[in-house]
Amino acid sequence: MKFNCRFMIYAISTALVLTSSAGLMFDIHLIETPRNSTKQERHCKDLGYDGLAVISTPETFLYALKLTEYSRNVLDQGAYIGAHYRPDVGLTMWDDDTIPTTDAPFANRPPKADPTTPYGRLHEGGHIIMADGVRKRYALCGYYKSSASESSGETLDGQLQTTMKTILSVSKVFSYMECAVLCGMVIECRAAELNSDLLTCTVIGDYTSSGYTANAKVKTYVRHNF
Ligand SMILES: *[C@@H]1O[C@H](CO)[C@@H](O)[C@H](O)[C@H]1NC(C)=O
């Protein structure tokens, strides 16, 4: 009985994620004509995209990896993406004006902030590097607004044990689904815990896990990671 119930919730949330995957969230387009970085950005805008793709969440990043699997592995082609060094703040940021999360898969963490390599690129090897943008390469185009609306993850009937964790928010909710959806709305969210007694949802950012303990009152949504 208990198992069925858990499975059902998981099935519903998976269905939601699958439905939305086909929609806004993964509206990323691979440009297979090599151009330099500025020309690719221009080209994305000409096609009606906001610009180069912002791949700031684990889900979008994994999707970008899949989309470029052939070009990276077989053609040895990386792709320009929507991350730039911003001289005004001295930081590398996503083009939707968000700051990369601490676990974002840049070759350097935090990402290199160097005026001579201001252009972000998904490297053939599957990580993000900052480059001079001069060479002609493929690119990923996308929209900025939709990058942080959904997530995919797994359900634990219990509580994460952590040696370190960042609590991003605690709020009242009515259901586990609502708690999982809350997590998907926050770029930094990596897990969310529903306490079904108190009906509170704790949205968790960076954490270091040391396992989990079964707890009938706590259900945890563990977001898929980078
Ligand atoms: C790309 O090429 C154009 C002209 O061909 C040039 O104006 C622009 O600076 C180049 N961008 C980069 C990043 O090299």
Ligand as a Chemical Component Dictionary entry (heavy atoms), coordinates in Angstrom:
data_LIG
# 
_chem_comp.id                   LIG 
_chem_comp.type                 NON-POLYMER 
_chem_comp.pdbx_formal_charge   0 
_chem_comp.three_letter_code    LIG 
# 
loop_
_chem_comp_atom.comp_id 
_chem_comp_atom.atom_id 
_chem_comp_atom.alt_atom_id 
_chem_comp_atom.type_symbol 
_chem_comp_atom.charge 
_chem_comp_atom.model_Cartn_x 
_chem_comp_atom.model_Cartn_y 
_chem_comp_atom.model_Cartn_z 
_chem_comp_atom.pdbx_ordinal 
LIG C1 C1 C 0 33.590 37.576 -35.367 1  
LIG O1 O1 O 0 33.788 38.044 -36.685 2  
LIG C2 C2 C 0 33.424 39.414 -36.892 3  
LIG C3 C3 C 0 33.712 39.796 -38.327 4  
LIG O2 O2 O 0 33.951 38.757 -39.164 5  
LIG C4 C4 C 0 34.196 40.314 -35.960 6  
LIG O3 O3 O 0 33.746 41.667 -36.111 7  
LIG C5 C5 C 0 34.019 39.891 -34.528 8  
LIG O4 O4 O 0 34.816 40.659 -33.661 9  
LIG C6 C6 C 0 34.390 38.413 -34.393 10 
LIG N1 N1 N 0 34.151 38.001 -33.010 11 
LIG C7 C7 C 0 35.078 37.372 -32.275 12 
LIG C8 C8 C 0 34.683 36.998 -30.882 13 
LIG O5 O5 O 0 36.155 37.066 -32.693 14 
# 
loop_
_chem_comp_bond.comp_id 
_chem_comp_bond.atom_id_1 
_chem_comp_bond.atom_id_2 
_chem_comp_bond.value_order 
_chem_comp_bond.pdbx_ordinal 
LIG C1 O1 SING 1  
LIG C1 C6 SING 2  
LIG O1 C2 SING 3  
LIG C2 C3 SING 4  
LIG C2 C4 SING 5  
LIG C3 O2 SING 6  
LIG C4 O3 SING 7  
LIG C4 C5 SING 8  
LIG C5 O4 SING 9  
LIG C5 C6 SING 10 
LIG C6 N1 SING 11 
LIG N1 C7 SING 12 
LIG C7 C8 SING 13 
LIG C7 O5 DOUB 14 
# 
